Amino acid sequence: MAMVLIVATSHDRLGDTGHPTGVWLEELATPYYVLVDGGADATLASVKGGAIPVDPRSVLPPDSDAASVKRFLADPDAQKRSRNSPALAAVASEAFDVVFLPGGHGPMWDLLPNKTLAALIGNAYGSGRVVAAVCRGPVGLVSARRADGQPLVAGKRVTGFTNAEEEAVGLTEAVPFLLETRLRELGGRFENGPPFTAFAVHDGNLITGQNPKSSEPVAKYILEALQPHQAEAWRAMPFLRRAGPMAARTNGLATSGPRWRARAGGCGWPPPHGRLPAA
C-alpha cells in the first residue's frame, strides 16, 4: 500500500486584510479521496499540527459544494484527522511514497520559510518519490533544492495559481509574492491552461496543478505514477474530458495527449460578492 503524506498550511489569516484563510478545502478533500479510494494510505499533517484551518470561502452552500467537499465534511474519520493533524516535524522522518501539498492562501505565508518541508521535499524528490502540489501548494517547492544545490523546479515543467488568476480574484496586493513569477525566477518551465480550468503537469516524479479544478487530475497523476501499469485505465476514467491535442505531461515526455479541463471556479473565484472586500 502506498503511503501518502498530505501537508496542509497552519496559517489562517489573509495577510493584512483581516480576513480568514487556510487550506482550500477542495484541494485537500478531492486528492484525499481519490488517493484513499485508489488504495493509498493518506496521512493528514500540517505545519504546526492540530486543527487544519479551512478558508471559509471554500465551504460553499450544500447545493454548490464539490462532491468531495460534501463527503469530507460528513466523514467523521476525515474530520477527526483534520482537527488533530500531526505537526510536519513529527512525521517528516517517516517513510512516505508521496508528498502532496494542497493550496489555499495560507501556504503563501508558512510553506516557503519552513526548512523541514524544504528538506523533506528535496529528499523525497531526490530519492525518486512522488512530489505533488496544486494551486498555491507549489509555494512549498520554492525553497526545496536538488542534490546539486539547484532549485528543485529549475528546468522542470511546473504550474500553479497564475498571476492572471490572482489578479482576477483581487488578491495580487494581499499575497507576499506572486507564485507564477517566483517559479519562473527559479528557472521553472511554467505552463498553464485558461484561467480557472483544470490543468496539470507531470514531469518525472514532480506533479503540479494550476488551481482547485486541477485537484482531481493531479491526484490521478499521482496514482498513475504509483501504478504505471494502470495509466491507461486512469486516463479512461470519466473525470477527464479531452479538449484538443497538447503535449502530455507524463514521465517528462512530450507526446500527444489530453488537456485536463473542467468548469471555471474555485480558490476564491468568483468571490461571493465580487472582489474580496477590504477589512
C-alpha positions as CSV (number, residue, x, y, z in Angstrom):
1,M,0.0,0.0,0.0
2,A,1.4,3.4,-1.0
3,M,1.9,5.8,1.9
4,V,1.0,9.4,1.1
5,L,1.8,12.5,3.3
6,I,-0.5,15.4,2.8
7,V,1.0,18.6,4.3
8,A,-1.5,21.4,4.8
9,T,-1.0,25.0,5.9
10,S,-1.5,26.2,9.5
11,H,-1.7,29.8,8.5
12,D,-5.2,31.2,9.0
13,R,-5.1,35.0,8.2
14,L,-5.0,36.6,4.8
15,G,-2.1,39.0,5.1
16,D,-3.2,42.4,6.4
17,T,-6.7,42.1,5.1
18,G,-8.2,40.8,8.4
19,H,-9.9,38.0,6.5
20,P,-9.6,34.3,7.5
21,T,-7.9,31.9,5.2
22,G,-6.2,28.5,5.3
23,V,-6.4,25.5,3.0
24,W,-8.8,25.5,0.1
25,L,-11.0,22.5,1.0
26,E,-11.5,21.1,-2.5
27,E,-7.7,20.9,-2.9
28,L,-7.5,18.8,0.2
29,A,-10.6,16.7,0.0
30,T,-10.5,15.8,-3.7
31,P,-7.0,14.3,-3.7
32,Y,-7.6,12.7,-0.3
33,Y,-10.5,10.7,-1.6
34,V,-9.0,9.9,-5.0
35,L,-5.9,8.6,-3.3
36,V,-7.7,6.7,-0.4
37,D,-10.3,5.2,-2.8
38,G,-7.4,4.2,-5.1
39,G,-5.8,2.2,-2.3
40,A,-3.4,4.6,-0.7
41,D,-2.9,5.2,3.0
42,A,-3.0,9.0,3.5
43,T,-1.7,10.9,6.5
44,L,-3.0,14.5,7.0
45,A,-0.4,16.7,8.6
46,S,0.0,20.4,8.9
47,V,2.9,22.8,9.5
48,K,2.2,23.3,13.2
49,G,-0.2,20.4,13.9
50,G,-3.7,20.5,15.4
51,A,-6.7,21.7,13.5
52,I,-6.1,22.5,9.8
53,P,-7.6,25.9,9.1
54,V,-10.0,25.9,6.2
55,D,-10.7,29.0,4.1
56,P,-14.4,29.7,4.7
57,R,-14.9,30.7,1.1
58,S,-14.1,27.2,0.1
59,V,-17.0,25.8,2.1
60,L,-19.9,26.7,-0.2
61,P,-23.7,26.2,0.3
62,P,-24.5,22.5,0.2
63,D,-26.0,22.7,-3.3
64,S,-22.8,24.2,-4.6
65,D,-20.1,22.1,-2.9
66,A,-17.8,19.8,-4.8
67,A,-18.8,16.2,-4.1
68,S,-15.5,15.7,-2.3
69,V,-16.1,18.7,0.0
70,K,-19.5,17.4,1.0
71,R,-18.1,14.0,1.6
72,F,-15.2,15.3,3.7
73,L,-17.5,17.5,5.8
74,A,-19.7,14.5,6.5
75,D,-16.9,12.0,7.1
76,P,-16.2,11.6,10.9
77,D,-12.8,10.0,10.3
78,A,-11.6,12.7,7.9
79,Q,-12.9,15.4,10.3
80,K,-11.0,13.8,13.2
81,R,-7.9,13.6,11.1
82,S,-8.1,17.3,10.0
83,R,-8.8,18.5,13.5
84,N,-6.0,16.5,15.1
85,S,-3.3,16.6,12.4
86,P,0.3,15.9,13.5
87,A,2.9,18.6,13.1
88,L,5.1,18.2,10.0
89,A,8.2,18.0,12.2
90,A,6.7,14.9,13.9
91,V,6.2,12.9,10.7
92,A,8.9,14.3,8.4
93,S,11.3,11.4,9.2
94,E,8.8,8.7,8.3
95,A,8.8,6.9,5.0
96,F,6.3,8.1,2.5
97,D,5.9,7.3,-1.2
98,V,4.3,10.6,-2.0
99,V,4.4,14.1,-0.5
100,F,1.4,16.2,-1.6
101,L,0.8,19.9,-0.9
102,P,-2.7,21.3,-1.2
103,G,-3.2,25.1,-1.7
104,G,-5.3,27.9,-0.4
105,H,-3.8,31.3,0.5
106,G,-2.4,30.0,3.8
107,P,0.6,28.3,2.2
108,M,1.8,31.6,0.8
109,W,2.9,32.5,4.4
110,D,4.0,29.3,6.1
111,L,5.3,26.8,3.5
112,L,8.0,28.9,1.9
113,P,10.1,29.5,5.1
114,N,9.7,26.0,6.5
115,K,13.1,24.3,6.4
116,T,11.7,21.0,7.5
117,L,9.4,21.0,4.5
118,A,12.1,22.1,2.1
119,A,14.4,19.3,3.3
120,L,11.5,16.7,3.1
121,I,10.6,17.8,-0.5
122,G,14.2,17.8,-1.6
123,N,14.9,14.4,-0.2
124,A,11.7,12.9,-1.5
125,Y,12.3,14.2,-5.0
126,G,16.0,13.1,-5.0
127,S,15.1,9.6,-3.9
128,G,12.6,9.2,-6.8
129,R,9.4,9.5,-4.7
130,V,6.5,11.5,-6.0
131,V,6.2,15.2,-5.1
132,A,2.9,16.9,-5.9
133,A,1.2,20.2,-5.3
134,V,-1.8,22.1,-6.5
135,C,-2.8,25.7,-6.9
136,R,-0.7,27.7,-4.3
137,G,0.7,24.5,-2.9
138,P,3.7,24.7,-5.2
139,V,5.0,27.5,-3.0
140,G,6.3,24.6,-0.9
141,L,8.6,23.8,-3.7
142,V,10.2,27.2,-3.8
143,S,12.8,26.6,-1.1
144,A,13.5,22.9,-2.0
145,R,16.8,22.1,-3.6
146,R,18.0,19.1,-5.6
147,A,21.2,17.2,-4.6
148,D,23.3,19.5,-6.9
149,G,22.0,22.6,-5.0
150,Q,19.8,23.8,-7.8
151,P,16.2,24.8,-7.2
152,L,14.0,21.7,-7.4
153,V,11.8,23.4,-10.1
154,A,14.7,24.6,-12.3
155,G,14.3,23.2,-15.8
156,K,11.1,21.3,-14.8
157,R,7.6,21.7,-16.3
158,V,5.6,23.2,-13.5
159,T,2.3,25.0,-12.9
160,G,0.4,26.7,-10.1
161,F,-2.1,29.5,-9.5
162,T,-1.3,32.1,-12.2
163,N,-0.7,35.8,-11.9
164,A,-3.8,36.3,-14.0
165,E,-5.9,34.2,-11.7
166,E,-4.5,36.1,-8.6
167,E,-5.4,39.3,-10.3
168,A,-8.9,38.1,-11.2
169,V,-9.7,37.3,-7.5
170,G,-8.4,40.7,-6.5
171,L,-5.6,39.5,-4.2
172,T,-2.4,40.5,-6.0
173,E,-1.6,43.1,-3.4
174,A,-2.6,40.8,-0.5
175,V,-0.2,38.0,-1.1
176,P,3.5,38.4,-0.2
177,F,4.6,37.5,-3.8
178,L,3.1,36.0,-7.0
179,L,3.7,32.3,-7.3
180,E,4.0,32.2,-11.1
181,T,6.6,34.9,-11.0
182,R,8.6,33.2,-8.3
183,L,8.6,29.8,-10.1
184,R,9.7,31.4,-13.3
185,E,12.5,33.2,-11.5
186,L,13.8,29.9,-10.1
187,G,14.0,28.5,-13.7
188,G,10.8,26.6,-13.7
189,R,9.3,26.0,-17.1
190,F,5.9,27.4,-16.1
191,E,2.9,26.2,-18.2
192,N,-0.8,26.9,-17.7
193,G,-4.2,26.5,-19.2
194,P,-7.0,29.0,-19.4
195,P,-7.9,30.7,-16.0
196,F,-9.9,28.6,-13.6
197,T,-9.9,25.5,-15.7
198,A,-8.2,22.2,-14.8
199,F,-4.6,22.0,-15.9
200,A,-2.0,19.5,-14.5
201,V,1.7,18.9,-15.4
202,H,3.5,15.6,-14.8
203,D,7.3,15.9,-15.3
204,G,9.1,12.9,-14.0
205,N,8.2,12.5,-10.3
206,L,7.1,16.1,-10.0
207,I,3.3,16.7,-10.4
208,T,1.7,20.1,-10.2
209,G,-1.8,21.5,-10.8
210,Q,-2.9,25.1,-11.6
211,N,-6.0,25.7,-9.5
212,P,-8.7,23.9,-7.4
213,K,-10.2,22.3,-10.5
214,S,-6.8,20.7,-11.1
215,S,-7.0,18.8,-7.9
216,E,-8.5,15.6,-9.4
217,P,-6.2,15.3,-12.3
218,V,-3.2,15.9,-10.0
219,A,-4.4,13.1,-7.8
220,K,-5.0,10.8,-10.8
221,Y,-1.4,11.5,-12.0
222,I,-0.2,10.5,-8.5
223,L,-1.9,7.2,-8.8
224,E,-0.6,6.8,-12.3
225,A,2.9,7.4,-11.1
226,L,2.5,4.9,-8.3
227,Q,0.9,2.3,-10.6
228,P,2.3,2.9,-14.1
229,H,0.6,-0.2,-15.5
230,Q,-2.8,1.4,-14.7
231,A,-2.1,4.6,-16.7
232,E,-4.5,3.8,-19.5
233,A,-7.2,2.9,-17.0
234,W,-6.9,6.2,-15.2
235,R,-6.9,8.2,-18.4
236,A,-10.2,6.5,-19.4
237,M,-11.9,7.5,-16.2
238,P,-14.9,9.8,-16.6
239,F,-13.5,12.9,-14.9
240,L,-11.3,13.5,-17.9
241,R,-12.6,15.4,-20.9
242,R,-10.4,15.8,-24.0
243,A,-10.1,19.4,-25.2
244,G,-7.8,19.1,-28.2
245,P,-4.2,17.9,-28.6
246,M,-1.4,19.2,-26.5
247,A,1.9,17.9,-25.1
248,A,1.0,15.3,-22.4
249,R,2.9,15.9,-19.1
250,T,3.7,12.2,-18.4
251,N,7.1,11.0,-17.2
252,G,8.7,14.1,-18.6
253,L,7.9,13.1,-22.2
254,A,6.2,15.4,-24.7
255,T,3.7,13.4,-26.6
256,S,0.2,13.9,-28.0
257,G,-2.3,13.7,-25.1
258,P,-5.2,15.3,-23.3
259,R,-5.6,18.7,-21.7
260,W,-7.2,18.4,-18.3
261,R,-10.1,20.9,-18.3
262,A,-13.1,21.5,-16.1
263,R,-15.6,24.3,-15.4
264,A,-14.3,27.5,-14.0
265,G,-14.5,28.3,-10.3
266,G,-12.8,27.8,-7.0
267,C,-10.0,29.2,-4.9
268,G,-11.8,32.4,-4.2
269,W,-13.2,32.7,-7.8
270,P,-15.6,34.3,-8.0
271,P,-15.7,35.9,-4.6
272,P,-19.2,35.8,-3.0
273,H,-19.8,39.5,-3.9
274,G,-17.1,40.3,-6.4
275,R,-13.6,41.1,-5.2
276,L,-12.7,40.4,-1.6
277,P,-13.8,43.5,0.4
278,A,-11.3,45.5,2.4
279,A,-11.1,44.5,6.1
